[in-house]
């Protein structure tokens, strides 16, 4: 007597490593959420950490001079803390996008878009500084920084890149494309 095939409660695609992927997505969502909710505490910790590091290296006065050269329209926080927070938040968002998109091609597109926005921010801030403290350039750069260091790019890019960059359909192997007994057109 032959055994009946086992039925599965979950589709095959949800077995094995996909559980780890779902757990990674859930963990990164919680981490990004907590980084946003507890931003003041994170900034306070990063500021203290950077002050300790720079004081230990004897660079605390250099940081003060650099900090005074940064417009208050760009940031009023410690520059190393702001950069560290931005990089941490962006890295979490990119890791989340990588898990959500499930494709290297889509992740490369997301990385290019993030790089373009960061490049635009840099150009606006540097251009504002070189132009003699141009207020509109600082404000637009600050708005772009606020946009990119938020969950909004993930919310927009995940479905958009899945829609615009679908996975290519794998080609059938030669034997599946021409099963035995099928007529094929050939030279006579």
N, C-alpha and C positions, 0 to 999 in steps of 0.2 A: 504494500500500500504506500502510495507517495504522500509526502507531507504537503500540507497547504502552505503557500508562501505567507511569511509573517507580514502582518499589516503594521504600518508605522503611523504614529499619531502626528508626527511632524514630517514635513517634506524633507527629502534627502538633502536639499541645499542648506537646511538648518542643523545638520548634524556635524559633529567634529569641530574643526577650527572656527566655524562660524559663531559658535557660542562665545569663544574668546574674543572674536571681533565685536559681537554685540556687547560684551562686558567692557571692552575697551571704549566703545562709543559711549556707553552709559557713564563710565568713569570720567571720560574727558568732558562730557556735558556737565557733570557735577563739578568738576574742577574749574571749568570756564565760568560756570554760574557762581561758584564761591569766590573766584578771583574778582568778579564784578561786584558781588555783594560786599565783600570784605576788602575793597580796594584801599580804603584809608589805613587799615591795619597792615596790609601788605606793603604799602608805601612807607609806613613808619618803620617797619622791620627792614626794608631794603635801604632806607636812608641811614638807619643806625649801622647796618652792616657795611655800607660803603664808607661811612665816616670812619669806622674802625679800621677798615682796610687801608684807606688813604692816609689816615693818621699814622698807621704803622709803617707805611712807605714814605712818609714825610711829604706827601703831596696834597695835604689838606688846604694849604694856602693857594696852591695852583688851582685847585677846584673852585675855591672862592672867587678867584679872579675870572675864571672861565664862566662861572655861574652869573657873575655881574654883567658879563658881556652878552648874555642871553636875554632876549626881550621877555618881559613879563606877559606879553600877549601870546608867547609860545608856551611857556610853562612857568609856574611859580614854585614848582617842586625841585628837589635835588635832581640835577641832570643825570647822574649815573643811576639813581633810583628810577627815574622816569624811563630811561632807555632799557634798564633791566626788566621793568614791569612790562613795557611794550613788547620786548622780545619774548618774554615768558608767555604772555597772553597770545601773541601771534603764533608761537610754536605750538601751543595747545590747540589753537584753532586750525592750524595747518595739519596737525596730526589727526584731529577730528575729521577734517575734510578728506584726508587720505583714507581713513576707514570708511567714511560715508560714500565716497566716490568709487572705491573698489577698482580703480584703473590708474596705471601710471600716466597714461596720456592725459586723463582728466586732471590728475594732480599737478602735472607739469603746467597745464593751462591755468590752474588756480595759483600756482607759484608765480607764473608770469604776471598775472593780474595783481597779486600782492606786491610784487617787485615794482610794477608800474606805478602803483599808488604811493609806495614808499619813495620812489624816485621823484614823483611829482611833489610830495611833501618836502623832500630835501631841496629841490629846486626853488620852491616857494619860500622856504625859510632862509636859505642862503641868498636868494635873489632879494628878499626883503631886507636882509642885513646889508648886502652890498649896495642896495639902492638907497640907503640912508634911513633905515627903519620904516619901510613901507608897510603901513598898517594893514591894508587889504590883503597883502601877500601873507603876512603873519596869520591873519584871521582865517584865510582860506586854508593855509597849511595846517592850522590847529583843528579846523573842522575835518579835514581829511585824516588827520591822526586820530581824532575821536571816532571817526567812522571805521577805520581799519582795526583799531583796538577795541572792538565790540563784537558781539555775536552776529551782527547783521550780515557781514560778508559770508559767513558760513550758511546762514539761513537763505541767502539769495543764491550763492554759488552752487550749493549741493544739488538742488533740483535743476537749476539752469544748465549746469555742465552735463548732468545726466541726460537732459533733453537734447542739448546741442551736440554732444559728442557721444552718440550711442556706441556700444561695443560692436566691433565688426563681427559679422557672422562667420564662424570658422568654415573653411572650405572642406567639402567632403573628400575623403580619401578616394583614390581612383577606383577601388573595388566597390565602394558604396555608390559612386556616381554611375557606374556601369555594372549592374548586377549580372550574374551569370544568366544566360539565356536571353538577355535583352539585345535587341538589334542595335548595332552601331553602324554608323555610316563610315565606310572606308573606301579605299581605292580599289577599283576592280582591275 
